[in-house]
Amino acid sequence: MAQKGSRIVFACQKCGHQSRKWLGKCPDCGEWNSFAEEQSRDQSRELTGAAFRISAVRDSRPTPFTEIEPQDDAREMTGIDEFDRVLGGGIVPGSLVLIGGEPGIGKSTLLSQVADRLSQLYGKVLYISGEESDRQIKLRGERLGINPTGLYLLAETNLEHIFSEIERLQPQAIILDSVQTIYSQKLESAPGSISQVREVAGQFLVLAKSLGLPVFLIGHVTKEGTIAGPKALEHIVDTVLYFEGERHHQHRILRAAKNRFGAANELGIFEMTSTGLVGVPNPSEIFLSERPLGASGSVVVAAMEGTRPMLIELQALVSSSRFGTGRRTTQGVELNRVVLLVAMLEKRLGLQLSGDDIFVNLVGGISIEEPAIDLGIVAAVTSSFRNIPLHPRTVVFGEVGLAGEVRATSQAAVRLREAARMGFQRVIMPQNNLNGLPGDDRLDVIGVRSVTDALESIF
């Protein structure tokens, strides 16, 4: 029976929509079978506990804009260059950072290394774990070779007790692993429910802004690839980082999906070793290290992820199908984009690809959504279809339209510098990007206006 002062509601575990009765489909986000029963208490009742005492610390008086001091010079560097790059140049005091990733991808390993660096540089760091005991965390730290004196471990899931320990310890940074395991006593729903996750994130947001502490939240990832819990969780935090990669590859990718203090879609490359995660300062060299020379269907594309240019090998395989209708399979590239480009090749160039199976893959386990790799996809599919290899020292980039035109892309000069640095000799790029572009004696730059011109230049 529901206690006095509370009422039964059904909340969507995807978006947070509430209903007084169970619904099969959420009217807000359209998710099926996402409603769960929860007890919602009267918000007007008096709240007690350390978590809410800290909420009152925040000064709510208005401040003139001209009197607010900037924080650009107050960033805290961890010494892990790839991690600092993704955050926009370091950790901003008072920021709330959410890190999501699949189980076993290395989230706890990365934040253990971050906690080690922060405790050595800035003082006490509190690592809160709701899934592991302090001995398990100690065992992982010994494997990573870290033994900081300023790192404190707390195996606890009760939010009020956690805030009491924070008030007693006064740490300089907080790491919470994970946000789905923490619960508040003032809510009767189970840990990980939308009301609990929203309450925990909201209280840590107030704590971070009030005391100026950087707080890192680890979030679970669902089978759809999104952070579990309410979508509003991504709106509450300042930065959302996704930890990507495949277990069979040594490389891990830390991608910024949202960042209030830096560039979004920034990318950090790590290599998983026996002693933890090590940053990769030159990802182009890693992605091209095992590239086959003289193989048809292999193209090097110049992509931009945030502020970083990368040269990546893109492979395509076109083979005849026994069923008359070809399949389209992609890895690291958007499937619908490949379907559009293949239809464009059939219409504009007359290539008969409808009965062939087409497989497109970005080597290294990385995913790119940038339209500048369109011309690389077209070149790789055509190369495999005609069984003609490209020149091994050629780089291709450019956006392709359905009319067969090659459109200009952003930051062409940065891509050219990366190609020259990696020893490439020829670049096929959009003609409109050549206007005002500084010349480079190391490169033979060819501008094209259409796919027909591009394929003639390539082959």
Kinemage of the C-alpha trace (Angstrom):
@kinemage 1
@onewidth
@group {chain A} dominant
@subgroup {mainchain}
@vectorlist {calphas} color= white
{ca met a 1} P 0.000 0.000 0.000
{ca ala a 2} L 1.246 3.455 -0.845
{ca gln a 3} L 2.354 5.510 2.117
{ca lys a 4} L 0.670 8.719 3.144
{ca gly a 5} L 1.804 11.674 1.072
{ca ser a 6} L 2.586 9.566 -2.002
{ca arg a 7} L 0.662 8.446 -5.053
{ca ile a 8} L 1.101 5.747 -7.693
{ca val a 9} L 2.222 6.970 -11.121
{ca phe a 10} L 3.547 5.257 -14.226
{ca ala a 11} L 6.687 6.845 -15.673
{ca cys a 12} L 8.293 6.229 -19.059
{ca gln a 13} L 11.835 4.960 -18.457
{ca lys a 14} L 12.957 6.512 -21.748
{ca cys a 15} L 11.808 10.138 -21.593
{ca gly a 16} L 10.196 10.592 -18.158
{ca his a 17} L 6.578 11.126 -19.226
{ca gln a 18} L 4.188 10.352 -16.365
{ca ser a 19} L 0.697 8.905 -16.516
{ca arg a 20} L -1.844 7.899 -13.881
{ca lys a 21} L -2.416 4.597 -15.695
{ca trp a 22} L -0.197 2.159 -17.572
{ca leu a 23} L 0.239 2.831 -21.303
{ca gly a 24} L 1.612 0.477 -23.894
{ca lys a 25} L 3.189 3.292 -25.934
{ca cys a 26} L 4.603 6.532 -24.614
{ca pro a 27} L 2.769 9.513 -26.156
{ca asp a 28} L 5.920 11.677 -25.963
{ca cys a 29} L 8.819 9.570 -27.288
{ca gly a 30} L 6.863 6.726 -28.921
{ca glu a 31} L 8.657 3.984 -26.977
{ca trp a 32} L 6.745 0.726 -26.463
{ca asn a 33} L 6.447 -1.054 -23.084
{ca ser a 34} L 8.545 1.574 -21.299
{ca phe a 35} L 6.160 2.496 -18.457
{ca ala a 36} L 7.020 1.335 -14.947
{ca glu a 37} L 5.123 1.824 -11.708
{ca glu a 38} L 6.607 4.353 -9.296
{ca gln a 39} L 5.512 6.178 -6.180
{ca ser a 40} L 5.626 9.961 -6.422
{ca arg a 41} L 5.591 11.851 -3.153
{ca asp a 42} L 4.218 15.278 -2.532
{ca gln a 43} L 6.983 17.699 -3.445
{ca ser a 44} L 5.668 20.313 -1.024
{ca arg a 45} L 6.673 18.322 2.060
{ca glu a 46} L 9.792 19.308 3.987
{ca leu a 47} L 13.007 17.661 2.791
{ca thr a 48} L 15.780 16.685 5.154
{ca gly a 49} L 19.274 15.211 4.799
{ca ala a 50} L 22.790 16.272 3.899
{ca ala a 51} L 21.971 16.334 0.182
{ca phe a 52} L 19.444 19.082 0.696
{ca arg a 53} L 21.575 21.037 3.145
{ca ile a 54} L 24.172 21.341 0.402
{ca ser a 55} L 21.458 22.531 -1.976
{ca ala a 56} L 20.979 25.571 0.230
{ca val a 57} L 24.665 26.558 -0.056
{ca arg a 58} L 24.228 27.895 -3.543
{ca asp a 59} L 23.970 31.690 -3.731
{ca ser a 60} L 20.887 32.576 -5.775
{ca arg a 61} L 21.396 36.333 -5.827
{ca pro a 62} L 21.787 37.892 -9.295
{ca thr a 63} L 25.287 39.011 -10.339
{ca pro a 64} L 26.108 41.611 -13.017
{ca phe a 65} L 27.525 40.060 -16.161
{ca thr a 66} L 30.547 42.387 -16.152
{ca glu a 67} L 31.551 41.333 -12.628
{ca ile a 68} L 31.731 37.605 -13.382
{ca glu a 69} L 35.304 36.387 -13.786
{ca pro a 70} L 36.058 34.100 -16.759
{ca gln a 71} L 37.150 30.521 -16.135
{ca asp a 72} L 39.334 29.924 -19.188
{ca asp a 73} L 42.488 30.104 -17.076
{ca ala a 74} L 41.051 27.874 -14.346
{ca arg a 75} L 41.011 24.588 -16.238
{ca glu a 76} L 42.616 21.657 -14.451
{ca met a 77} L 44.867 19.522 -16.651
{ca thr a 78} L 44.941 15.798 -15.913
{ca gly a 79} L 48.103 15.069 -17.867
{ca ile a 80} L 46.201 12.588 -20.065
{ca asp a 81} L 46.383 14.549 -23.321
{ca glu a 82} L 43.611 12.724 -25.170
{ca phe a 83} L 41.223 13.097 -22.237
{ca asp a 84} L 42.004 16.796 -21.875
{ca arg a 85} L 41.491 17.289 -25.625
{ca val a 86} L 37.985 15.813 -25.566
{ca leu a 87} L 37.025 17.986 -22.582
{ca gly a 88} L 38.089 21.103 -24.502
{ca gly a 89} L 41.511 21.666 -22.926
{ca gly a 90} L 41.077 20.405 -19.373
{ca ile a 91} L 38.540 20.037 -16.583
{ca val a 92} L 36.431 23.082 -15.751
{ca pro a 93} L 35.777 23.488 -11.992
{ca gly a 94} L 32.130 22.927 -11.172
{ca ser a 95} L 31.433 20.895 -14.319
{ca leu a 96} L 29.245 17.778 -14.379
{ca val a 97} L 30.552 15.206 -16.887
{ca leu a 98} L 28.623 12.097 -17.973
{ca ile a 99} L 30.614 9.193 -19.470
{ca gly a 100} L 28.768 6.327 -21.140
{ca gly a 101} L 29.911 3.138 -22.800
{ca glu a 102} L 29.282 -0.572 -23.142
{ca pro a 103} L 30.184 -2.893 -20.251
{ca gly a 104} L 33.860 -3.793 -20.225
{ca ile a 105} L 34.882 -1.049 -22.659
{ca gly a 106} L 37.164 0.642 -20.110
{ca lys a 107} L 35.144 3.424 -18.426
{ca ser a 108} L 36.234 2.519 -14.898
{ca thr a 109} L 39.810 2.015 -16.065
{ca leu a 110} L 39.950 5.455 -17.639
{ca leu a 111} L 38.442 7.237 -14.639
{ca ser a 112} L 40.726 5.343 -12.264
{ca gln a 113} L 43.676 6.782 -14.168
{ca val a 114} L 42.051 10.234 -14.131
{ca ala a 115} L 41.486 9.954 -10.375
{ca asp a 116} L 45.135 9.028 -9.910
{ca arg a 117} L 46.335 12.099 -11.829
{ca leu a 118} L 43.905 14.480 -10.117
{ca ser a 119} L 44.812 13.257 -6.631
{ca gln a 120} L 48.494 13.782 -7.357
{ca leu a 121} L 47.995 17.270 -8.772
{ca tyr a 122} L 45.118 18.853 -6.853
{ca gly a 123} L 44.399 16.969 -3.625
{ca lys a 124} L 41.672 14.624 -2.388
{ca val a 125} L 39.571 12.715 -4.921
{ca leu a 126} L 36.543 10.651 -3.858
{ca tyr a 127} L 35.749 7.587 -5.983
{ca ile a 128} L 32.206 6.367 -5.241
{ca ser a 129} L 31.318 2.892 -6.476
{ca gly a 130} L 27.867 1.351 -6.343
{ca glu a 131} L 28.877 -1.801 -8.208
{ca glu a 132} L 32.311 -2.757 -6.850
{ca ser a 133} L 33.772 -3.054 -3.384
{ca asp a 134} L 36.764 -1.004 -2.325
{ca arg a 135} L 38.942 -4.119 -2.538
{ca gln a 136} L 37.960 -4.696 -6.148
{ca ile a 137} L 38.833 -1.102 -7.017
{ca lys a 138} L 42.126 -1.509 -5.149
{ca leu a 139} L 42.893 -4.630 -7.202
{ca arg a 140} L 42.278 -2.763 -10.452
{ca gly a 141} L 44.472 0.091 -9.261
{ca glu a 142} L 47.323 -2.292 -8.544
{ca arg a 143} L 46.981 -3.761 -12.023
{ca leu a 144} L 47.169 -0.258 -13.485
{ca gly a 145} L 50.200 0.555 -11.350
{ca ile a 146} L 48.567 3.432 -9.447
{ca asn a 147} L 48.877 3.982 -5.686
{ca pro a 148} L 47.909 7.600 -4.937
{ca thr a 149} L 47.745 8.815 -1.347
{ca gly a 150} L 44.975 11.347 -2.027
{ca leu a 151} L 42.445 8.901 -3.539
{ca tyr a 152} L 39.567 7.843 -1.277
{ca leu a 153} L 37.216 4.962 -2.092
{ca leu a 154} L 33.575 4.730 -0.987
{ca ala a 155} L 31.404 1.700 -1.752
{ca glu a 156} L 27.930 3.143 -1.148
{ca thr a 157} L 24.600 3.458 -2.968
{ca asn a 158} L 22.650 5.700 -0.575
{ca leu a 159} L 22.627 9.298 -1.817
{ca glu a 160} L 22.158 10.901 1.616
{ca his a 161} L 25.053 8.955 3.117
{ca ile a 162} L 27.250 9.832 0.134
{ca phe a 163} L 26.580 13.534 0.603
{ca ser a 164} L 27.359 13.249 4.314
{ca glu a 165} L 30.752 11.730 3.476
{ca ile a 166} L 31.396 14.424 0.877
{ca glu a 167} L 30.629 17.095 3.452
{ca arg a 168} L 33.031 15.453 5.913
{ca leu a 169} L 35.886 14.716 3.453
{ca gln a 170} L 35.745 17.927 1.373
{ca pro a 171} L 37.262 16.387 -1.804
{ca gln a 172} L 38.577 18.309 -4.803
{ca ala a 173} L 36.886 16.009 -7.368
{ca ile a 174} L 34.207 13.298 -7.318
{ca ile a 175} L 33.761 10.200 -9.511
{ca leu a 176} L 30.461 8.270 -9.354
{ca asp a 177} L 30.391 4.728 -10.775
{ca ser a 178} L 27.594 4.475 -11.758
{ca val a 179} L 24.639 6.844 -11.597
{ca gln a 180} L 22.111 4.023 -12.140
{ca thr a 181} L 23.080 2.307 -8.866
{ca ile a 182} L 22.536 5.285 -6.534
{ca tyr a 183} L 19.180 5.878 -4.840
{ca ser a 184} L 17.653 8.540 -2.626
{ca gln a 185} L 15.673 7.635 0.488
{ca lys a 186} L 13.056 10.273 -0.247
{ca leu a 187} L 11.956 8.351 -3.336
{ca glu a 188} L 10.487 4.864 -3.069
{ca ser a 189} L 11.212 3.784 -6.633
{ca ala a 190} L 13.967 1.282 -7.391
{ca pro a 191} L 17.550 2.387 -8.168
{ca gly a 192} L 18.017 3.051 -11.865
{ca ser a 193} L 14.436 4.203 -12.406
{ca ile a 194} L 13.877 7.500 -14.121
{ca ser a 195} L 12.910 9.347 -10.955
{ca gln a 196} L 15.974 8.098 -9.056
{ca val a 197} L 18.422 8.826 -11.873
{ca arg a 198} L 16.981 12.300 -12.367
{ca glu a 199} L 17.113 13.040 -8.635
{ca val a 200} L 20.702 11.804 -8.254
{ca ala a 201} L 21.929 13.760 -11.279
{ca gly a 202} L 20.107 16.888 -10.160
{ca gln a 203} L 21.595 16.764 -6.649
{ca phe a 204} L 25.120 16.254 -7.984
{ca leu a 205} L 24.571 19.161 -10.376
{ca val a 206} L 23.731 21.440 -7.456
{ca leu a 207} L 26.755 20.105 -5.562
{ca ala a 208} L 29.123 20.722 -8.484
{ca lys a 209} L 27.898 24.267 -9.108
{ca ser a 210} L 27.716 25.220 -5.434
{ca leu a 211} L 31.144 24.012 -4.340
{ca gly a 212} L 32.959 24.305 -7.685
{ca leu a 213} L 33.864 20.608 -7.771
{ca pro a 214} L 34.241 18.629 -10.998
{ca val a 215} L 31.947 15.593 -10.865
{ca phe a 216} L 32.174 12.603 -13.231
{ca leu a 217} L 29.151 10.323 -13.641
{ca ile a 218} L 29.429 6.915 -15.313
{ca gly a 219} L 26.264 5.853 -17.126
{ca his a 220} L 25.219 2.491 -18.511
{ca val a 221} L 24.521 2.123 -22.227
{ca thr a 222} L 21.468 0.294 -23.561
{ca lys a 223} L 21.421 -2.157 -26.461
{ca glu a 224} L 20.386 0.722 -28.736
{ca gly a 225} L 23.666 2.489 -27.905
{ca thr a 226} L 22.218 5.344 -25.833
{ca ile a 227} L 22.883 6.151 -22.184
{ca ala a 228} L 20.384 4.339 -19.978
{ca gly a 229} L 17.924 6.386 -17.990
{ca pro a 230} L 16.038 9.506 -18.980
{ca lys a 231} L 17.099 11.529 -21.972
{ca ala a 232} L 16.853 14.522 -19.663
{ca leu a 233} L 20.022 13.252 -17.989
{ca glu a 234} L 22.001 14.431 -21.016
{ca his a 235} L 20.382 17.867 -20.699
{ca ile a 236} L 21.262 18.183 -17.015
{ca val a 237} L 25.000 17.546 -17.345
{ca asp a 238} L 27.554 19.908 -18.899
{ca thr a 239} L 29.430 17.328 -20.973
{ca val a 240} L 28.435 13.967 -22.449
{ca leu a 241} L 31.235 11.601 -23.466
{ca tyr a 242} L 30.773 8.249 -25.205
{ca phe a 243} L 33.444 5.581 -24.858
{ca glu a 244} L 33.402 3.472 -28.028
{ca gly a 245} L 35.363 0.590 -29.469
{ca glu a 246} L 35.318 -3.140 -30.034
{ca arg a 247} L 36.650 -5.654 -27.578
{ca his a 248} L 38.605 -7.386 -30.330
{ca his a 249} L 40.474 -4.160 -31.125
{ca gln a 250} L 43.055 -2.554 -28.887
{ca his a 251} L 41.837 0.957 -29.652
{ca arg a 252} L 39.184 2.862 -27.744
{ca ile a 253} L 37.535 6.078 -28.871
{ca leu a 254} L 36.314 8.764 -26.481
{ca arg a 255} L 33.822 11.005 -28.288
{ca ala a 256} L 32.227 14.212 -27.001
{ca ala a 257} L 28.541 14.317 -27.937
{ca lys a 258} L 27.879 17.484 -25.925
{ca asn a 259} L 30.274 19.955 -24.343
{ca arg a 260} L 29.372 23.352 -22.891
{ca phe a 261} L 33.051 24.195 -22.432
{ca gly a 262} L 34.549 23.019 -25.732
{ca ala a 263} L 33.950 21.703 -29.220
{ca ala a 264} L 31.346 18.970 -29.631
{ca asn a 265} L 32.231 15.821 -31.612
{ca glu a 266} L 35.827 16.076 -30.392
{ca leu a 267} L 37.639 12.756 -30.485
{ca gly a 268} L 40.265 11.083 -28.318
{ca ile a 269} L 42.038 7.858 -29.304
{ca phe a 270} L 43.333 5.435 -26.670
{ca glu a 271} L 45.108 2.097 -26.830
{ca met a 272} L 44.236 -0.559 -24.267
{ca thr a 273} L 47.386 -2.044 -22.763
{ca ser a 274} L 48.170 -4.262 -19.778
{ca thr a 275} L 48.856 -1.147 -17.697
{ca gly a 276} L 45.724 0.769 -18.702
{ca leu a 277} L 44.723 3.179 -21.439
{ca val a 278} L 47.456 5.036 -23.307
{ca gly a 279} L 46.701 8.029 -25.545
{ca val a 280} L 47.432 7.810 -29.268
{ca pro a 281} L 48.782 11.193 -30.462
{ca asn a 282} L 48.897 10.185 -34.158
{ca pro a 283} L 45.715 8.260 -35.065
{ca ser a 284} L 46.307 8.507 -38.825
{ca glu a 285} L 49.433 6.383 -38.519
{ca ile a 286} L 47.544 3.773 -36.489
{ca phe a 287} L 44.602 3.525 -38.896
{ca leu a 288} L 46.884 3.225 -41.949
{ca ser a 289} L 49.509 0.913 -40.454
{ca glu a 290} L 48.097 -2.300 -41.997
{ca arg a 291} L 46.673 -0.856 -45.212
{ca pro a 292} L 47.087 -3.216 -48.189
{ca leu a 293} L 48.788 -1.613 -51.195
{ca gly a 294} L 47.487 -2.322 -54.692
{ca ala a 295} L 44.152 -3.775 -53.535
{ca ser a 296} L 40.949 -2.744 -55.273
{ca gly a 297} L 38.236 -1.185 -53.133
{ca ser a 298} L 40.699 0.430 -50.698
{ca val a 299} L 40.651 4.241 -50.431
{ca val a 300} L 42.214 6.674 -47.955
{ca val a 301} L 39.790 9.415 -46.892
{ca ala a 302} L 40.538 12.616 -44.969
{ca ala a 303} L 37.983 13.075 -42.171
{ca met a 304} L 37.577 15.691 -39.460
{ca glu a 305} L 36.487 14.790 -35.940
{ca gly a 306} L 36.190 17.964 -33.907
{ca thr a 307} L 39.424 19.868 -34.478
{ca arg a 308} L 41.487 16.812 -35.410
{ca pro a 309} L 42.146 15.670 -39.007
{ca met a 310} L 42.488 11.933 -39.553
{ca leu a 311} L 43.386 9.778 -42.538
{ca ile a 312} L 41.403 6.547 -42.447
{ca glu a 313} L 41.260 3.604 -44.793
{ca leu a 314} L 37.808 2.960 -46.243
{ca gln a 315} L 37.189 -0.416 -47.861
{ca ala a 316} L 34.411 -1.567 -50.178
{ca leu a 317} L 33.650 -4.988 -51.609
{ca val a 318} L 31.244 -5.495 -54.507
{ca ser a 319} L 30.346 -9.105 -55.286
{ca ser a 320} L 27.609 -10.701 -57.358
{ca ser a 321} L 24.518 -11.997 -55.579
{ca arg a 322} L 22.729 -15.264 -56.274
{ca phe a 323} L 19.355 -13.863 -55.325
{ca gly a 324} L 19.090 -11.015 -57.830
{ca thr a 325} L 18.717 -8.350 -55.143
{ca gly a 326} L 21.931 -7.190 -53.562
{ca arg a 327} L 22.500 -6.557 -49.866
{ca arg a 328} L 23.972 -3.365 -48.441
{ca thr a 329} L 26.089 -3.883 -45.307
{ca thr a 330} L 28.145 -1.191 -43.622
{ca gln a 331} L 30.391 -0.870 -40.579
{ca gly a 332} L 31.439 2.547 -39.339
{ca val a 333} L 29.468 4.276 -42.142
{ca glu a 334} L 25.786 5.178 -42.198
{ca leu a 335} L 23.855 2.586 -44.191
{ca asn a 336} L 21.322 4.994 -45.697
{ca arg a 337} L 24.139 7.208 -47.000
{ca val a 338} L 25.706 4.272 -48.824
{ca val a 339} L 22.330 3.326 -50.349
{ca leu a 340} L 21.877 6.891 -51.676
{ca leu a 341} L 25.367 6.991 -53.189
{ca val a 342} L 24.955 3.595 -54.839
{ca ala a 343} L 21.638 4.726 -56.358
{ca met a 344} L 23.390 7.863 -57.625
{ca leu a 345} L 26.105 5.744 -59.292
{ca glu a 346} L 23.472 3.639 -61.043
{ca lys a 347} L 21.555 6.676 -62.306
{ca arg a 348} L 24.375 9.096 -63.215
{ca leu a 349} L 27.170 6.741 -64.261
{ca gly a 350} L 25.215 3.713 -65.448
{ca leu a 351} L 26.887 1.216 -63.097
{ca gln a 352} L 24.720 -1.878 -62.703
{ca leu a 353} L 24.942 -2.412 -58.945
{ca ser a 354} L 21.377 -3.373 -58.030
{ca gly a 355} L 22.097 -7.109 -58.250
{ca asp a 356} L 25.408 -6.992 -56.379
{ca asp a 357} L 26.148 -7.263 -52.678
{ca ile a 358} L 28.002 -4.175 -51.442
{ca phe a 359} L 29.964 -4.108 -48.204
{ca val a 360} L 31.554 -0.904 -46.886
{ca asn a 361} L 33.871 -0.801 -43.877
{ca leu a 362} L 35.907 1.840 -42.049
{ca val a 363} L 39.035 0.123 -40.788
{ca gly a 364} L 39.940 0.336 -37.112
{ca gly a 365} L 36.490 0.152 -35.530
{ca ile a 366} L 35.854 3.904 -35.852
{ca ser a 367} L 32.544 5.444 -36.966
{ca ile a 368} L 32.380 8.575 -39.136
{ca glu a 369} L 29.176 10.465 -39.981
{ca glu a 370} L 30.842 13.353 -41.792
{ca pro a 371} L 29.584 13.834 -45.409
{ca ala a 372} L 33.156 14.548 -46.575
{ca ile a 373} L 33.770 10.798 -46.875
{ca asp a 374} L 31.085 10.503 -49.604
{ca leu a 375} L 33.619 10.777 -52.414
{ca gly a 376} L 35.717 8.088 -50.739
{ca ile a 377} L 32.722 5.726 -50.631
{ca val a 378} L 32.025 6.353 -54.318
{ca ala a 379} L 35.676 5.755 -55.237
{ca ala a 380} L 35.927 2.575 -53.156
{ca val a 381} L 32.710 1.060 -54.577
{ca thr a 382} L 33.737 1.901 -58.147
{ca ser a 383} L 37.239 0.530 -57.587
{ca ser a 384} L 35.908 -2.777 -56.300
{ca phe a 385} L 33.248 -2.996 -59.031
{ca arg a 386} L 35.811 -2.428 -61.809
{ca asn a 387} L 38.545 -4.324 -59.917
{ca ile a 388} L 40.968 -1.423 -60.462
{ca pro a 389} L 43.108 -0.323 -57.477
{ca leu a 390} L 43.762 3.322 -56.690
{ca his a 391} L 47.205 4.867 -56.525
{ca pro a 392} L 48.472 4.032 -52.996
{ca arg a 393} L 49.486 7.660 -52.305
{ca thr a 394} L 46.081 9.221 -53.080
{ca val a 395} L 43.732 10.853 -50.579
{ca val a 396} L 40.082 11.538 -51.408
{ca phe a 397} L 37.474 13.722 -49.685
{ca gly a 398} L 34.340 15.637 -50.676
{ca glu a 399} L 30.573 15.619 -50.225
{ca val a 400} L 28.544 14.089 -53.061
{ca gly a 401} L 25.007 15.120 -54.009
{ca leu a 402} L 22.315 13.059 -55.713
{ca ala a 403} L 22.880 14.949 -58.964
{ca gly a 404} L 26.464 13.702 -59.018
{ca glu a 405} L 28.014 17.022 -58.000
{ca val a 406} L 30.937 17.227 -55.576
{ca arg a 407} L 30.312 19.850 -52.905
{ca ala a 408} L 32.838 21.770 -50.831
{ca thr a 409} L 33.710 20.677 -47.301
{ca ser a 410} L 35.001 22.512 -44.264
{ca gln a 411} L 38.636 22.829 -43.160
{ca ala a 412} L 40.167 21.663 -46.430
{ca ala a 413} L 43.546 23.212 -45.607
{ca val a 414} L 43.820 21.173 -42.399
{ca arg a 415} L 43.092 17.965 -44.301
{ca leu a 416} L 45.747 18.802 -46.880
{ca arg a 417} L 48.359 19.415 -44.196
{ca glu a 418} L 47.609 16.047 -42.634
{ca ala a 419} L 47.907 14.313 -46.026
{ca ala a 420} L 51.264 15.987 -46.695
{ca arg a 421} L 52.513 15.120 -43.211
{ca met a 422} L 51.693 11.446 -43.759
{ca gly a 423} L 53.637 11.359 -47.034
{ca phe a 424} L 50.759 11.282 -49.559
{ca gln a 425} L 51.345 12.784 -53.000
{ca arg a 426} L 47.929 13.345 -54.612
{ca val a 427} L 44.618 14.676 -53.283
{ca ile a 428} L 41.232 14.541 -55.031
{ca met a 429} L 38.985 17.206 -53.508
{ca pro a 430} L 36.102 19.589 -54.402
{ca gln a 431} L 36.930 22.338 -56.886
{ca asn a 432} L 35.212 24.993 -54.759
{ca asn a 433} L 37.661 24.366 -51.917
{ca leu a 434} L 40.625 25.440 -54.061
{ca asn a 435} L 39.702 29.125 -53.969
{ca gly a 436} L 42.163 30.917 -51.706
{ca leu a 437} L 43.814 27.673 -50.640
{ca pro a 438} L 47.583 27.954 -49.995
{ca gly a 439} L 49.677 25.796 -52.289
{ca asp a 440} L 51.845 22.908 -51.159
{ca asp a 441} L 54.725 21.644 -53.300
{ca arg a 442} L 54.490 18.220 -51.675
{ca leu a 443} L 50.971 17.576 -52.997
{ca asp a 444} L 49.362 17.302 -56.422
{ca val a 445} L 45.921 18.746 -55.643
{ca ile a 446} L 43.163 18.021 -58.180
{ca gly a 447} L 39.835 19.832 -57.880
{ca val a 448} L 36.705 18.163 -59.268
{ca arg a 449} L 33.131 19.384 -59.729
{ca ser a 450} L 31.346 16.088 -60.374
{ca val a 451} L 31.675 12.389 -59.676
{ca thr a 452} L 32.488 11.788 -63.344
{ca asp a 453} L 35.468 14.152 -63.135
{ca ala a 454} L 36.584 12.589 -59.882
{ca leu a 455} L 36.539 9.024 -61.177
{ca glu a 456} L 38.394 10.057 -64.342
{ca ser a 457} L 41.091 11.701 -62.203
{ca ile a 458} L 41.294 8.752 -59.823
{ca phe a 459} L 41.457 5.966 -62.399
